[in-house]
Amino acid sequence: MIGKALVVGASGIVGGAVAARLTAEGWSVHGLARRPVAMPGVQPVAADLQDATGTASALQDLRPDAVFITTWLRQISEAENIRVNAAMVRNLLHGLRFAGTVRHVALVTGLKHYLGPFEAYGKGKLPQTPFREDQARLDVENFYYAQEDELFAAAARDGFSWSVHRPHTVIGKAVGNAMNMGTTLAAYATICRETGRPFYFPGSPAQWNSLTDMTDARLLAHHLLWATQTPVAANQAFNVVNGDIFRWSWMWERVAGWFGLEPAVFDGTINPLEQQMLSDGPVWQQIAARNGLVETNLNQLASPWHSDADLGRPIEVVTDMSKSRKLGFTGYQATDDAFFDLFARLRSDRLIP
């Protein structure tokens, strides 16, 4: 199946990788965002998914075969997350229903499906690791569940197939993204190198010592396209991770080494990045000016709050990929190389020195 694709959230980490993969595979690609950015081979579509009428108007002339939903909006409470993000999926799929061309819709969510929403993240009774797709939903309200329910209802109504993709923390490039550990760590390491501050692991002893995994945005894009083109993957939910596992006690040294740093000794004290980087805006402006960087606003590059949520978890988080493997998906990406590839791209694009 190669045809016309609509990538929703094309300016984000995942959406950008999906658009690039589809373009390389020969698809005709439209990229939807509130404020589209120029992307090679991607036709921009400007729409605010909270506006049902405006969304329908923006989509009225599109005839996509496949739709990839890779966006969400963070709100002040989980109740608002549910209201806003469910409405965005509903408005999008309602706006597309009259075209009658959509054959498959892929929705990207994440491991908060198993760990709970931000307000109850990693708390209460959680399923055992490694997380598997057949584990029941938690008994708590979660905007991921609300997004899924909107997808399932529209699929039953309009007759398209669907897939749900649950990555762990995603490594990839985007500016202004709300959840961006790779670029956050790159900015933090740069600041530590430039100022002489210690490169100290900010998270919990559990994350330092336990096994974990991550998801490269390029591998996730591969998985989304695989599910769209593979009949036995239709109407399934999948975990999506790189395929390797590691401990941060090992990875932290690897990240430090790329930036020419010696990692500080971790003594078990949690020292969140949000606190460490609170006053680093002016420091980054000086670094950017001295090195001719294209982004002087540290808040556009770093999302310390999200990295703290992941690195501060008190539990092991490992994800099972057996379901995809059994159905034929063999993609693999070493996570340290995923970080290094991202850092090299950030340097090449003059986002870090």
C-alpha positions in Angstrom: 0.0 0.0 0.0 1.5 3.3 -1.2 -0.7 6.3 -1.7 -1.6 9.6 -0.1 -0.9 10.1 3.6 -1.9 12.7 6.2 0.5 13.1 9.0 -1.1 14.9 12.0 1.5 16.7 14.0 4.0 16.7 11.2 6.2 19.3 13.0 6.8 17.2 16.0 9.5 14.5 16.8 7.3 11.6 15.7 5.4 13.3 13.0 8.6 14.7 11.3 10.1 11.2 11.3 6.9 9.7 9.9 6.7 12.3 7.1 10.3 11.7 6.2 9.9 8.0 6.1 6.7 8.2 4.0 8.3 10.6 1.5 11.3 8.3 1.1 9.0 5.4 0.4 7.2 7.3 -2.4 4.0 8.4 -0.7 2.3 11.7 -1.4 2.4 13.3 2.1 0.4 16.1 3.6 1.6 17.4 7.0 -1.0 18.9 9.4 0.0 21.3 12.2 -1.3 24.4 13.7 1.7 26.2 12.4 3.2 24.1 9.6 6.9 24.3 8.9 8.6 23.7 5.6 9.5 20.0 5.1 11.0 18.4 1.9 8.3 16.7 -0.1 5.5 17.5 2.4 2.5 19.6 1.5 1.5 21.7 4.5 -2.0 21.8 6.0 -2.8 24.4 8.7 -5.5 23.4 11.2 -6.3 23.7 14.9 -7.8 20.4 15.8 -9.7 21.9 18.6 -11.8 23.8 16.1 -14.1 21.2 14.5 -15.4 23.6 11.8 -12.0 24.9 10.8 -10.6 21.3 10.8 -13.3 20.1 8.5 -12.7 23.0 6.2 -9.0 22.4 6.1 -9.5 18.8 5.2 -12.3 19.0 2.7 -10.2 18.7 -0.4 -7.9 15.9 0.9 -8.4 12.3 0.0 -5.9 10.4 2.2 -5.5 6.7 2.2 -3.7 6.6 5.5 -3.7 8.9 8.5 -1.0 9.0 11.2 -2.0 10.8 14.4 1.2 11.8 16.3 0.1 14.9 18.2 -1.4 15.9 21.6 -1.8 19.1 23.7 -0.7 19.2 27.3 -3.3 20.7 29.7 -3.4 21.7 33.3 -5.2 18.5 34.5 -5.9 15.0 33.3 -9.6 15.9 33.0 -8.6 18.7 30.6 -6.2 16.4 28.8 -9.0 14.0 28.2 -11.5 16.7 27.0 -9.1 18.5 24.7 -7.2 15.5 23.2 -10.2 13.3 22.7 -11.9 16.2 20.9 -8.9 16.7 18.7 -9.1 13.0 17.5 -12.8 13.2 17.1 -12.7 16.4 15.1 -10.0 15.1 12.9 -11.8 11.8 12.0 -15.1 13.5 11.6 -13.5 16.0 9.2 -12.2 13.1 7.1 -15.2 10.9 7.1 -16.9 12.4 4.1 -13.9 11.8 1.9 -14.6 8.1 2.1 -11.0 7.3 1.1 -9.3 6.5 4.5 -8.3 2.9 4.7 -6.1 3.0 7.8 -5.6 5.3 10.8 -2.5 4.9 13.1 -2.5 6.5 16.5 0.6 7.1 18.6 0.2 7.1 22.3 2.8 5.8 24.8 3.6 3.9 28.0 1.4 6.1 30.1 -1.1 3.5 29.0 0.5 1.3 31.6 2.1 3.8 34.0 -0.9 6.2 34.4 -1.4 9.8 33.5 0.8 12.6 34.7 -1.3 13.2 37.8 -0.8 9.6 38.9 2.3 8.7 37.0 4.1 5.5 38.2 1.9 5.3 41.3 -0.7 2.9 42.7 -1.0 -0.7 41.4 0.8 -1.0 38.1 1.1 -4.0 35.8 4.2 -6.1 36.0 7.1 -5.5 33.6 7.8 -6.1 30.9 4.6 -4.3 29.8 2.5 -6.3 27.3 -0.3 -5.1 25.1 -2.9 -7.6 26.5 -2.6 -6.0 30.0 -5.9 -4.4 31.0 -6.3 -0.6 31.2 -5.6 0.9 34.6 -8.6 1.8 36.7 -7.9 5.6 36.3 -8.9 8.2 33.8 -6.3 8.6 31.0 -6.3 10.7 27.9 -4.7 7.9 26.0 -7.7 5.7 26.6 -10.0 8.6 25.5 -8.0 9.0 22.3 -8.2 5.2 21.6 -12.0 5.2 22.2 -12.5 8.0 19.7 -10.4 6.0 17.2 -12.3 2.8 17.8 -15.7 4.5 17.5 -14.8 6.2 14.2 -13.3 3.0 12.7 -16.5 1.1 13.5 -18.6 3.9 12.0 -16.5 4.6 8.9 -15.1 1.2 8.1 -11.3 1.8 8.2 -8.7 -0.3 10.0 -6.6 1.1 12.8 -3.4 0.5 14.8 -2.3 2.0 18.1 1.4 2.4 18.8 2.9 2.8 22.3 6.5 3.9 22.3 8.6 4.5 25.3 10.5 7.8 25.6 11.1 8.9 22.0 14.5 10.0 20.7 14.4 12.4 17.8 14.7 16.0 16.5 12.1 18.7 16.9 12.2 22.3 18.2 9.5 23.4 20.6 8.4 19.9 21.4 6.8 19.2 24.8 8.5 15.9 25.4 12.1 15.8 24.2 14.6 14.0 26.3 17.3 13.7 23.7 17.6 17.4 23.0 17.1 18.3 26.7 20.1 16.1 27.6 22.1 17.7 24.7 21.4 21.2 26.0 22.1 20.1 29.6 25.4 18.5 28.7 26.4 21.6 26.6 25.7 23.9 29.6 27.7 21.6 31.9 30.6 21.6 29.5 30.6 25.4 28.9 30.2 26.3 32.6 32.2 23.6 34.3 29.1 22.3 36.2 29.0 18.6 37.0 27.1 16.4 34.6 25.0 14.8 37.3 22.3 12.2 36.6 19.1 14.0 37.8 16.8 10.9 38.4 16.1 8.2 40.9 18.3 5.3 42.1 15.7 3.0 40.6 16.2 4.4 37.1 20.0 4.5 37.6 20.2 0.8 38.5 17.2 -0.8 36.7 16.8 -1.9 33.2 14.9 0.3 30.7 14.4 0.9 27.0 13.6 3.8 24.6 12.2 4.4 21.1 14.0 6.0 18.2 11.5 8.2 16.2 12.9 6.7 13.0 12.1 3.1 14.2 8.7 4.2 15.3 8.0 5.7 11.8 9.1 2.3 10.4 6.7 0.5 12.7 3.8 2.8 11.8 4.3 2.2 8.1 4.7 -1.5 8.7 1.4 -1.7 10.5 -0.4 0.3 7.8 0.9 -2.0 5.1 0.6 -5.4 6.9 -2.9 -6.9 7.0 -2.3 -9.1 10.1 -1.4 -5.9 12.0 -4.8 -4.3 11.4 -6.9 -3.5 14.4 -4.1 -4.1 16.9 -2.3 -2.2 19.6 1.5 -2.5 19.7 4.4 -1.6 22.0 7.3 0.0 20.0 10.8 0.1 21.4 14.3 -0.1 19.9 14.9 -3.7 20.8 17.8 -3.2 23.3 17.8 -2.7 27.0 20.2 -0.7 29.2 20.8 0.8 32.6 21.2 4.6 33.0 24.3 3.9 35.0 25.8 2.8 31.7 24.0 5.1 29.3 24.9 8.3 31.3 28.6 7.7 30.8 28.0 7.1 27.1 26.1 10.4 26.7 28.8 12.2 28.8 31.5 10.8 26.6 30.0 12.1 23.4 30.2 15.7 24.8 33.7 15.2 26.2 32.5 15.1 29.8 33.3 13.0 32.8 30.0 12.1 34.4 29.6 13.2 38.1 29.4 10.4 40.6 25.8 9.6 41.3 25.2 9.3 45.0 21.5 8.4 44.9 20.3 12.0 45.4 17.5 13.1 43.0 18.4 16.5 41.5 15.8 17.3 38.9 16.7 19.0 35.7 13.9 21.4 36.1 15.6 22.8 39.2 19.1 22.5 37.7 18.2 24.4 34.5 15.8 26.9 36.0 18.1 29.8 35.5 19.9 28.6 32.5 18.1 30.7 29.9 20.6 33.6 29.9 23.5 31.1 30.0 22.1 29.4 26.9 21.7 32.8 25.2 25.4 33.5 25.8 26.4 30.0 24.4 24.2 30.5 21.4 25.6 34.0 20.6 29.2 32.8 21.1 28.7 29.8 18.8 26.3 31.2 16.2 23.5 28.9 17.1 20.1 29.2 15.4 18.0 28.9 18.6 18.6 31.2 21.5 15.6 30.2 23.6 16.4 27.3 25.8 12.7 26.6 26.4 12.3 25.8 22.7 15.0 23.1 23.0 14.7 21.6 26.5 11.7 20.0 28.3 13.2 19.3 31.7 9.9 18.5 33.3 9.3 15.5 31.0 12.8 14.2 31.3 12.5 14.4 35.1 9.2 12.4 35.0 11.0 9.6 33.1 14.3 9.6 34.9 12.7 10.0 38.3 10.4 7.0 38.2 10.7 4.7 41.2 10.1 1.6 39.2 11.7 -0.4 36.4 10.1 0.2 33.0 10.8 -2.4 30.3 8.6 -3.1 27.3 7.8 -6.3 25.5 7.9 -6.4 21.7 6.9 -10.0 21.1 3.6 -9.2 19.5 5.2 -7.3 16.7 8.0 -9.8 16.3 5.6 -12.6 15.9 3.8 -10.7 13.1 7.1 -10.1 11.3 8.4 -6.7 12.4 12.2 -7.0 12.8 13.3 -3.3 13.1 16.1 -2.7 15.7 18.0 0.4 16.8 20.8 0.6 19.4 19.7 3.3 21.8 23.2 4.8 22.4 23.6 5.2 18.6 20.1 6.8 18.5 21.3 9.4 21.0 24.6 9.9 19.1 22.8 10.3 15.7 20.5 12.9 17.2 23.4 14.8 18.8 25.3 14.9 15.5 22.2 16.2 13.7 21.6 18.9 16.3 25.2 20.0 15.9 25.0 19.9 12.1 21.8 22.0 12.3 23.5 24.5 14.6 21.2 23.8 17.5 24.1 22.9 19.8 27.8 23.8 19.4 
